[in-house]
Amino acid sequence: MNIQDKVVVFQLTQDSNLFNIEDLKSINVGKKFFIADVREVSIELLKKVKNKFVKFDQTISNLNGSFVIVSKFSFDNDLKIVPTIQEAYDYIEMEEIEKQL
């Protein structure tokens, strides 16, 4: 399984507009795996937009997909947060293997 072909990776910076994160679902029809690279975003901003990530995660989970955040900060206990892009791919791949068992 080449998981990288099935994943949408998007990078958010300190200046990114997070108001329309829900639009990712309609832009990437057919994709159900998402990685948000927020390594350049401050912990203060991450805490402010955490609820948007939680809502997006719930939506993707309801579609039987996965949403992983790449960050140098752990800002929520329920979100899947890893320090590197490779670990995000690995996490998604492991989740998919578990679903097949």
N, C-alpha and C positions, 0 to 999 in steps of 0.2 A: 504494500500500500504506500503510495507516495502522497503523504498528507499535505505536503507543501502546495500541491496543485489545487487542493480543496479549501485552502485557508485564505481569508482576506486579512492582510496586515495593514493597519493604518497607524500613522504616527501623529501624536498630538504634542504640541509645544505650548509654552506658556501663553502664546497669543492665539491659540486655536479656538475656534468657536465650537463649544461642546453642546450648544443648544439643540442641534439636530442630529445627535448620535443615532437616534431611532431611524433616520433616513438611510442608514447603511443597509438595513434589511431590504429595502425596496431597490436600492442601487445594485446590490449584488444578489439578484434573484438566483436561487439555486445553491447559494453558498450557506453553510450553516456553522462554519467555524471561523471565529474572529479572534485576532490578536491586536490589542491596543498597546502600542509602544509609547509610554508616557515618561520615559526616563529623563526628559528635559523639563518636566513640569514640577513645580514646587509642591512640597507637602501641604502647604496652606491651600493652594488651589485644588489639589486632589481631594482634600477633606471637604471643600465646598461643593464639588461636583460628584462626590461619592454616590449620591442617590441616583444620578443619571446612569452611572455604571451598574448599580444594583438593578435598576429597572431594565436596562439593556440585557444584563445577564439573565434575568428571569424570562424575558421574552425569548432569547435564544435557547435557553434550557427547555422552554415549552415546545420549541420546534425540534427537540432532540439534538441540539447542537452544543457547541462549547464556546465560551468566551474567556480568554485568559489575558491578564494585564501584565505587561513587562514594566517594572518600576524598581527603583532603588529604595523605595519606601513601602512598608507594609501599613496600609491605612485602613484596612477593613478585614475582619476575620472571616467573613463569608465569601468574599470574592477570591478568585484564583489569581494570586499575584506571585510572579516569579522574577528573578533578576536578569534573565537573558532571553533573547528571541529563541535560541535553540531549546531552552528549557520549556518555553511556551509550546513549541511544536511537539516536543516530547510528551508534555502533559496531555495535549489533545490526542496524540496517538495512543497513549496509555488508556485514556478514557474510552476511545473507540474499541480498543482490544477488550476492555472490561465489558462493554456492552454486548460484544459478540460471544462472550462466555456463557 
